Amino acid sequence: MTADSHEHGWRTESSHATSEGRVVYVRCDACGRRRVDLQTAVGMPPAAVSRVAPVEQGGSRSIVSSADQADVSAETERRARQATPPVRPIS
C-alpha cells in the first residue's frame, strides 16, 4: 500500500512535553509511515510539523531526516512568534 492510495489513520507511538507544546510521534497503522505532530495547547488537536516519512528498509526506526528536523525547528519558531504578541512599553 502506498501513502497516496489511502487516508492515513495516525496512531501515537510516543510523545513528550516541550516549551512549545507536546511533540507527538505518530505512525499510520495501514502503511507504516511516520510523522511528527505538535500540540500547542491542551484540548487543541495536534498539527503536523514534518512531512510524512517513508517506511525505512532494514528495520531502521528513523522518524525524520536532519532536513525534516530543521523544518520542524523552523515551524516551531514560526508558531511561537505567531502565538506571542509583541511586548509594548507602558506609556
GINORMO-V253719 format. One record per pair of residues at least 12 apart in sequence whose ideal C-beta (glycine too) atoms are under 10 Angstrom apart, sorted by sequence separation. I is the first residue (numbers start at 1). J is the second residue. D is the distance in whole Angstrom. If there is no record, write none. Layout:
# GINORMO-V253719
i & j & d
I & J & D
I & J & D
This chain:
# GINORMO-V253719
i & j & d
12 & 24 & 6
13 & 25 & 5
14 & 26 & 9
24 & 36 & 7
25 & 37 & 8
36 & 48 & 7
37 & 49 & 6
38 & 50 & 9
53 & 65 & 8
12 & 25 & 7
13 & 26 & 7
14 & 27 & 10
23 & 36 & 6
24 & 37 & 4
35 & 48 & 6
36 & 49 & 6
37 & 50 & 8
50 & 63 & 8
51 & 64 & 8
10 & 24 & 9
12 & 26 & 6
13 & 27 & 5
23 & 37 & 7
24 & 38 & 7
35 & 49 & 9
36 & 50 & 4
50 & 64 & 5
51 & 65 & 9
10 & 25 & 10
11 & 26 & 6
12 & 27 & 8
22 & 37 & 9
23 & 38 & 6
24 & 39 & 6
35 & 50 & 6
36 & 51 & 9
49 & 64 & 9
50 & 65 & 9
53 & 68 & 7
10 & 26 & 4
11 & 27 & 6
21 & 37 & 10
22 & 38 & 7
23 & 39 & 8
34 & 50 & 8
35 & 51 & 8
36 & 52 & 10
51 & 67 & 9
52 & 68 & 10
9 & 26 & 10
10 & 27 & 7
11 & 28 & 8
21 & 38 & 5
22 & 39 & 4
35 & 52 & 5
36 & 53 & 8
50 & 67 & 10
51 & 68 & 6
8 & 26 & 9
9 & 27 & 10
10 & 28 & 6
11 & 29 & 6
20 & 38 & 7
21 & 39 & 5
22 & 40 & 8
33 & 51 & 10
34 & 52 & 7
35 & 53 & 7
50 & 68 & 5
8 & 27 & 9
9 & 28 & 6
10 & 29 & 8
20 & 39 & 10
21 & 40 & 4
22 & 41 & 9
33 & 52 & 5
34 & 53 & 5
49 & 68 & 9
50 & 69 & 8
8 & 28 & 4
9 & 29 & 5
18 & 38 & 8
20 & 40 & 7
21 & 41 & 7
22 & 42 & 9
26 & 46 & 8
33 & 53 & 6
34 & 54 & 9
51 & 71 & 7
7 & 28 & 9
8 & 29 & 9
9 & 30 & 6
13 & 34 & 8
15 & 36 & 10
21 & 42 & 9
31 & 52 & 9
32 & 53 & 10
33 & 54 & 7
34 & 55 & 8
50 & 71 & 6
51 & 72 & 10
6 & 28 & 8
8 & 30 & 7
9 & 31 & 9
15 & 37 & 9
17 & 39 & 10
22 & 44 & 10
24 & 46 & 5
26 & 48 & 9
32 & 54 & 9
33 & 55 & 6
34 & 56 & 9
49 & 71 & 7
50 & 72 & 5
7 & 30 & 9
8 & 31 & 7
10 & 33 & 9
21 & 44 & 9
23 & 46 & 9
24 & 47 & 10
31 & 54 & 10
32 & 55 & 4
49 & 72 & 5
6 & 30 & 6
10 & 34 & 9
15 & 39 & 8
22 & 46 & 7
24 & 48 & 10
26 & 50 & 10
28 & 52 & 8
31 & 55 & 7
32 & 56 & 9
48 & 72 & 10
49 & 73 & 9
3 & 28 & 8
5 & 30 & 9
6 & 31 & 7
8 & 33 & 7
10 & 35 & 7
12 & 37 & 9
21 & 46 & 8
24 & 49 & 10
25 & 50 & 9
49 & 74 & 9
50 & 75 & 8
5 & 31 & 8
21 & 47 & 10
23 & 49 & 8
26 & 52 & 10
27 & 53 & 9
49 & 75 & 5
1 & 28 & 9
3 & 30 & 9
4 & 31 & 10
8 & 35 & 8
10 & 37 & 8
28 & 55 & 9
34 & 61 & 9
36 & 63 & 6
48 & 75 & 9
49 & 76 & 7
3 & 31 & 6
21 & 49 & 10
27 & 55 & 10
34 & 62 & 9
35 & 63 & 8
36 & 64 & 6
47 & 75 & 9
1 & 30 & 6
2 & 31 & 7
3 & 32 & 10
20 & 49 & 9
34 & 63 & 5
35 & 64 & 9
49 & 78 & 10
1 & 31 & 5
3 & 33 & 5
34 & 64 & 8
49 & 79 & 8
1 & 32 & 9
2 & 33 & 9
15 & 46 & 9
1 & 33 & 10
36 & 68 & 8
47 & 79 & 8
35 & 68 & 10
36 & 69 & 9
12 & 46 & 9
38 & 72 & 8
36 & 71 & 9
10 & 46 & 9
27 & 63 & 9
36 & 72 & 6
40 & 76 & 9
26 & 63 & 10
38 & 75 & 8
10 & 48 & 9
25 & 63 & 6
38 & 76 & 7
25 & 64 & 9
36 & 75 & 10
40 & 79 & 6
40 & 80 & 9
38 & 79 & 7
10 & 52 & 10
40 & 82 & 10
41 & 83 & 9
40 & 83 & 7
8 & 52 & 7
4 & 52 & 10
13 & 61 & 10
3 & 52 & 6
14 & 63 & 10
23 & 72 & 8
3 & 53 & 10
13 & 63 & 9
3 & 54 & 8
3 & 55 & 9
20 & 73 & 10
23 & 76 & 9
20 & 75 & 10
21 & 76 & 8
20 & 76 & 5
19 & 76 & 9
20 & 77 & 9
18 & 76 & 8
21 & 79 & 8
20 & 79 & 7
21 & 80 & 9
20 & 80 & 6
19 & 80 & 8
21 & 83 & 9
20 & 83 & 9
